[in-house]
């Protein structure tokens, strides 16, 4: 839904004081003229204070409920370990705030649906931070999808493999009780959203998945995004996946192949491929995109020039979010339906991997 509030200034509170808040959220919100970042919350109050002092933010809390009651923000960013997304988002929505929640929205479809129901009941916007759909190559590909370049898109493949990139080793990132999963819920949901966005978010019907943990339990493949790293030891807790593969079938006949890993003996890859009756595409990161088609019986490769496009996908996500709250009908946020489908597929992949067989969803 689009907010129709008469409020002109958005008072944003950050729940979570990790790196993603410091370098991703706070600077982007502060760039927008009708936004004020008013509070930072973290159970580690010293860390919250450090982040707030660096950004010039006055209010610091270790208790997010106290912050909601005293500061009364009208926008809340939830950037905490995954297991806390649901209760914190619901409390913020019930307190009257719109919510931008870090991915994944929730660990189960039932939880995600409850969150969306609470948002609807409070007439608030709840959206999720899968920002890679706003990278220049994905936006260029989406423009060609909308213009019919690909004809009928019938299949896609999306891949994000890191050669060595397990984040936050020994922290919540590698703790299943707090994260609910590893590479799948961290970078996998970004790879999934890129593909589904370009496919038009079709309705999934079956999922087949396999998960592995071959590097993390040995203390190998460490590095990448994250906080509270504890490298150099194999004794730190690691009970999540470091590689997940999957296959999804949709009700319209489309199919999606999915591959993601934090660490593997393979070159780093970040790519989404589209297969259409009239054209195809290979979509990477930053300025990496190639389109394929046939002209007059000749196979041709087209390389769109996207060198002048904005490259900060976080910035574009946050700008769209605020413009959406302002009532701009052209500013589209990740919808409840899209958020729920993504969680539905993630949950299906994990269940399929546990059972060792394809599962029905939807």
C-alpha positions as CSV (number, residue, x, y, z in Angstrom):
1,X,0.0,0.0,0.0
2,X,1.0,3.6,-0.3
3,X,1.0,5.8,2.8
4,X,-1.2,8.8,2.6
5,X,0.0,10.5,5.9
6,X,0.0,14.2,6.1
7,X,3.3,14.0,7.9
8,X,6.1,15.9,6.1
9,X,9.1,15.0,8.3
10,X,10.0,11.3,8.8
11,X,11.6,10.6,12.2
12,X,13.6,7.4,11.8
13,X,14.8,5.1,14.5
14,X,17.3,2.4,13.9
15,X,17.0,-0.9,15.9
16,X,20.4,-2.5,15.6
17,X,23.8,-0.8,15.5
18,X,25.8,-3.1,13.2
19,X,27.8,-2.3,10.2
20,X,24.7,-2.3,7.9
21,X,23.2,0.5,9.9
22,X,26.4,2.5,10.0
23,X,27.3,2.4,6.4
24,X,24.0,1.4,4.7
25,X,21.0,2.9,6.4
26,X,22.0,6.0,8.4
27,X,23.9,7.9,5.6
28,X,21.2,7.2,3.0
29,X,18.3,8.4,5.2
30,X,20.3,11.5,6.3
31,X,20.7,12.5,2.6
32,X,16.9,13.0,2.3
33,X,15.7,16.5,3.2
34,X,12.5,15.5,5.0
35,X,14.1,12.8,7.1
36,X,15.6,13.0,10.6
37,X,17.4,10.0,12.2
38,X,16.3,10.4,15.8
39,X,17.5,7.2,17.7
40,X,19.8,4.2,17.6
41,X,19.0,1.1,19.7
42,X,21.2,-1.9,20.4
43,X,21.5,-4.4,23.3
44,X,25.1,-3.3,23.3
45,X,24.5,0.2,24.4
46,X,28.2,1.2,24.0
47,X,28.1,0.2,20.3
48,X,24.8,2.1,19.9
49,X,26.4,5.2,21.4
50,X,29.5,4.9,19.1
51,X,27.3,4.7,16.0
52,X,25.0,7.5,17.3
53,X,28.0,9.8,18.1
54,X,29.6,9.3,14.7
55,X,26.3,10.2,13.0
56,X,25.3,13.0,15.3
57,X,22.2,11.2,16.7
58,X,21.1,12.3,20.2
59,X,18.9,9.4,21.4
60,X,20.6,6.1,22.4
61,X,18.8,3.1,23.9
62,X,19.4,-0.5,24.8
63,X,15.6,-1.2,25.1
64,X,13.7,-0.8,21.8
65,X,10.3,-0.8,23.5
66,X,11.4,2.1,25.7
67,X,12.6,3.9,22.6
68,X,9.3,3.4,20.9
69,X,7.4,4.8,23.9
70,X,9.6,7.8,24.5
71,X,10.9,8.9,21.0
72,X,7.7,7.9,19.1
73,X,9.4,7.6,15.7
74,X,7.1,7.4,12.6
75,X,9.6,5.2,10.8
76,X,11.6,2.3,12.2
77,X,14.4,0.3,10.6
78,X,14.8,-3.3,12.0
79,X,18.4,-4.4,11.4
80,X,18.9,-7.1,14.0
81,X,19.5,-10.9,14.0
82,X,16.8,-12.6,12.0
83,X,14.9,-14.2,14.8
84,X,14.0,-10.8,16.3
85,X,12.6,-9.3,13.1
86,X,9.0,-10.4,13.8
87,X,8.5,-9.2,17.4
88,X,10.4,-5.9,16.8
89,X,8.6,-5.1,13.6
90,X,5.2,-5.9,15.1
91,X,5.8,-3.8,18.1
92,X,7.0,-0.9,15.9
93,X,3.9,-1.2,13.7
94,X,1.6,-1.3,16.7
95,X,3.3,1.8,18.0
96,X,2.3,3.6,14.8
97,X,5.5,3.4,12.8
98,X,6.1,2.4,9.2
99,X,8.8,-0.3,9.1
100,X,11.7,-1.1,6.8
101,X,12.9,-4.6,7.9
102,X,16.2,-6.1,6.9
103,X,16.0,-9.4,5.0
104,X,14.7,-12.0,5.5
105,X,11.4,-10.5,6.6
106,X,10.8,-13.5,8.9
107,X,11.9,-17.1,9.3
108,X,8.6,-18.7,8.4
109,X,5.7,-17.9,6.1
110,X,3.3,-17.9,9.0
111,X,5.3,-15.3,10.9
112,X,5.7,-13.1,7.8
113,X,2.0,-13.3,7.1
114,X,1.2,-12.2,10.7
115,X,3.6,-9.3,10.3
116,X,1.9,-8.2,7.1
117,X,-1.6,-8.6,8.7
118,X,-0.5,-6.3,11.6
119,X,0.8,-3.7,9.1
120,X,-2.5,-3.8,7.2
121,X,-4.5,-3.5,10.5
122,X,-2.5,-0.4,11.5
123,X,-2.5,1.1,7.9
124,X,1.3,1.1,8.0
125,X,3.9,0.2,5.4
126,X,6.0,-2.8,6.0
127,X,8.7,-3.6,3.5
128,X,12.0,-5.5,3.3
129,X,15.5,-4.5,2.4
130,X,16.3,-6.7,-0.5
131,X,18.0,-3.8,-2.3
132,X,19.9,-5.6,-5.1
133,X,16.9,-5.3,-7.4
134,X,17.9,-1.5,-7.6
135,X,21.3,-2.1,-9.0
136,X,21.8,-0.6,-12.5
137,X,22.0,-4.0,-14.4
138,X,18.9,-5.3,-12.8
139,X,17.0,-2.1,-13.5
140,X,18.2,-2.2,-17.1
141,X,17.1,-5.7,-17.5
142,X,13.7,-4.9,-15.9
143,X,13.2,-2.1,-18.5
144,X,13.7,-4.6,-21.3
145,X,11.3,-7.1,-19.6
146,X,8.7,-4.4,-19.5
147,X,9.2,-3.6,-23.2
148,X,8.8,-7.2,-24.2
149,X,12.4,-7.8,-25.3
150,X,12.5,-11.3,-24.0
151,X,9.2,-12.5,-25.3
152,X,7.9,-15.2,-22.9
153,X,10.3,-15.6,-20.0
154,X,10.1,-19.3,-19.1
155,X,13.1,-20.0,-17.0
156,X,15.8,-18.3,-14.9
157,X,19.0,-19.1,-13.0
158,X,20.3,-17.0,-10.1
159,X,23.7,-17.5,-8.5
160,X,25.8,-15.9,-5.8
161,X,28.9,-17.8,-4.9
162,X,31.6,-16.4,-2.7
163,X,35.1,-18.0,-2.9
164,X,35.7,-17.1,0.8
165,X,33.0,-14.9,2.5
166,X,31.5,-16.4,5.7
167,X,30.5,-13.2,7.7
168,X,30.5,-12.8,11.4
169,X,32.1,-16.2,12.2
170,X,31.1,-17.1,15.7
171,X,28.5,-14.3,15.9
172,X,24.8,-14.5,15.3
173,X,25.4,-14.9,11.5
174,X,26.6,-18.5,12.1
175,X,24.2,-19.3,15.0
176,X,21.0,-21.1,13.7
177,X,19.0,-20.1,16.8
178,X,19.5,-16.4,15.9
179,X,19.9,-16.5,12.1
180,X,17.6,-19.4,11.1
181,X,20.0,-20.2,8.2
182,X,23.4,-19.1,6.7
183,X,24.2,-18.3,3.2
184,X,20.5,-18.9,2.1
185,X,19.0,-16.3,4.4
186,X,22.0,-13.8,4.1
187,X,22.9,-13.4,0.5
188,X,20.6,-16.1,-1.0
189,X,17.5,-14.0,-0.5
190,X,19.1,-11.2,-2.5
191,X,19.9,-13.5,-5.4
192,X,16.3,-14.9,-5.2
193,X,14.7,-11.5,-5.2
194,X,16.7,-10.4,-8.3
195,X,15.4,-13.3,-10.3
196,X,11.8,-13.2,-9.0
197,X,11.6,-9.5,-9.6
198,X,12.5,-9.9,-13.3
199,X,10.2,-13.0,-13.6
200,X,7.3,-11.0,-12.3
201,X,7.1,-12.8,-9.0
202,X,5.1,-15.8,-10.1
203,X,3.5,-18.1,-7.6
204,X,5.7,-21.0,-6.5
205,X,4.1,-24.5,-6.3
206,X,7.0,-26.8,-5.6
207,X,10.5,-26.4,-4.3
208,X,13.5,-28.8,-4.1
209,X,16.6,-27.8,-2.0
210,X,19.9,-29.1,-0.7
211,X,22.0,-27.4,2.0
212,X,25.6,-28.1,3.0
213,X,28.1,-26.9,5.6
214,X,31.5,-28.0,4.4
215,X,33.7,-24.9,5.2
216,X,32.2,-23.2,8.2
217,X,32.5,-26.1,10.6
218,X,36.2,-26.3,9.9
219,X,36.7,-22.5,10.4
220,X,37.5,-22.1,6.7
221,X,36.2,-19.5,4.1
222,X,35.9,-16.6,6.6
223,X,35.5,-13.0,5.6
224,X,33.0,-10.6,4.1
225,X,30.2,-8.6,5.5
226,X,29.4,-8.8,9.2
227,X,30.3,-7.8,12.7
228,X,31.7,-9.5,15.9
229,X,34.0,-11.7,13.9
230,X,35.9,-14.4,15.8
231,X,38.3,-15.7,13.1
232,X,41.1,-18.1,13.6
233,X,39.3,-20.8,15.5
234,X,37.2,-23.8,14.5
235,X,35.5,-23.9,17.9
236,X,33.2,-21.0,17.3
237,X,29.6,-22.0,16.7
238,X,28.6,-22.8,13.1
239,X,25.4,-24.7,12.6
240,X,24.0,-23.0,9.5
241,X,24.4,-23.7,5.7
242,X,27.4,-22.3,3.8
243,X,26.0,-23.6,0.4
244,X,22.4,-24.1,-0.8
245,X,21.1,-25.2,-4.1
246,X,17.5,-25.3,-5.2
247,X,14.9,-25.6,-7.9
248,X,11.5,-23.9,-8.0
249,X,8.5,-24.6,-10.2
250,X,5.8,-21.9,-10.6
251,X,2.1,-22.2,-11.4
252,X,2.6,-20.5,-14.8
253,X,5.1,-23.1,-15.9
254,X,8.2,-21.0,-15.2
255,X,11.2,-22.6,-13.5
256,X,14.1,-21.2,-11.4
257,X,17.5,-22.7,-10.6
258,X,19.1,-21.3,-7.5
259,X,22.7,-21.5,-6.2
260,X,24.3,-19.6,-3.4
261,X,27.3,-20.1,-1.1
262,X,29.4,-18.2,1.4
263,X,32.4,-20.3,0.6
264,X,33.3,-22.8,-2.1
265,X,36.3,-23.9,-4.3
266,X,34.9,-22.0,-7.2
267,X,35.4,-18.4,-8.5
268,X,33.2,-15.7,-7.0
269,X,30.0,-15.4,-9.1
270,X,27.1,-12.9,-8.8
271,X,24.8,-13.5,-11.8
272,X,21.1,-13.8,-12.8
273,X,20.2,-15.3,-16.2
274,X,16.9,-15.0,-18.0
275,X,15.7,-17.4,-20.7
276,X,13.0,-16.0,-23.0
277,X,11.5,-17.1,-26.3
278,X,12.8,-13.9,-28.1
279,X,15.9,-13.0,-26.0
280,X,18.0,-13.8,-23.0
281,X,20.2,-12.0,-20.5
282,X,23.2,-12.4,-18.2
283,X,22.9,-9.8,-15.4
284,X,25.8,-9.3,-13.0
285,X,26.7,-6.5,-10.6
286,X,27.5,-2.8,-11.1
287,X,27.7,-2.4,-14.9
288,X,27.6,-6.1,-15.9
289,X,24.8,-6.9,-18.3
290,X,24.5,-8.6,-21.6
291,X,21.4,-9.2,-23.7
292,X,21.2,-12.0,-26.3
293,X,18.8,-12.3,-29.3
294,X,18.6,-13.1,-33.0
295,X,18.4,-10.5,-35.7
296,X,17.9,-11.5,-39.3
297,X,19.1,-15.0,-38.6
298,X,22.3,-13.8,-36.7
299,X,22.9,-14.3,-33.0
300,X,23.8,-10.9,-31.5
301,X,25.0,-9.7,-28.1
302,X,23.9,-6.3,-26.8
303,X,25.7,-4.5,-24.0
304,X,23.5,-1.7,-22.7
305,X,25.4,1.4,-21.5
306,X,24.4,1.9,-17.9
307,X,27.6,3.7,-16.8
308,X,25.6,6.8,-15.8
309,X,23.0,5.0,-13.7
310,X,23.1,5.4,-9.9
311,X,25.1,2.6,-8.4
312,X,24.1,2.7,-4.7
313,X,21.2,0.2,-4.5
314,X,20.7,0.9,-0.8
315,X,20.3,4.6,-1.6
316,X,17.7,3.8,-4.2
317,X,15.8,1.5,-2.0
318,X,15.6,4.0,0.8
319,X,14.8,6.9,-1.5
320,X,11.9,4.9,-3.0
321,X,10.7,4.0,0.5
322,X,10.6,7.6,1.7
323,X,9.0,8.8,-1.6
324,X,6.4,6.1,-1.2
325,X,5.6,7.3,2.4
326,X,5.3,10.8,0.9
327,X,2.6,9.5,-1.3
328,X,4.5,9.4,-4.6
329,X,2.6,6.9,-6.8
330,X,5.7,6.3,-8.9
331,X,7.8,5.1,-5.9
332,X,7.3,1.4,-5.7
333,X,8.4,-0.6,-2.6
334,X,8.8,-4.3,-2.3
335,X,5.2,-5.4,-1.8
336,X,3.6,-7.6,0.8
337,X,2.9,-10.3,-1.8
338,X,6.6,-10.3,-3.0
339,X,7.9,-10.4,0.6
340,X,5.7,-13.3,1.4
341,X,6.6,-15.3,-1.7
342,X,10.3,-14.9,-1.0
343,X,9.8,-16.2,2.6
344,X,7.6,-19.0,1.3
345,X,10.4,-20.2,-1.1
346,X,13.2,-19.9,1.5
347,X,11.1,-21.9,4.0
348,X,10.4,-24.5,1.3
349,X,14.1,-24.8,0.4
350,X,15.0,-25.5,4.0
351,X,12.2,-28.0,4.5
352,X,13.0,-29.8,1.3
353,X,16.7,-30.0,2.3
354,X,15.7,-31.5,5.7
355,X,13.3,-34.0,4.2
356,X,15.5,-34.9,1.2
357,X,12.7,-34.5,-1.3
358,X,10.7,-32.0,-3.3
359,X,8.0,-30.2,-1.3
360,X,4.7,-28.5,-2.3
361,X,4.2,-24.9,-1.2
362,X,1.6,-22.3,-1.8
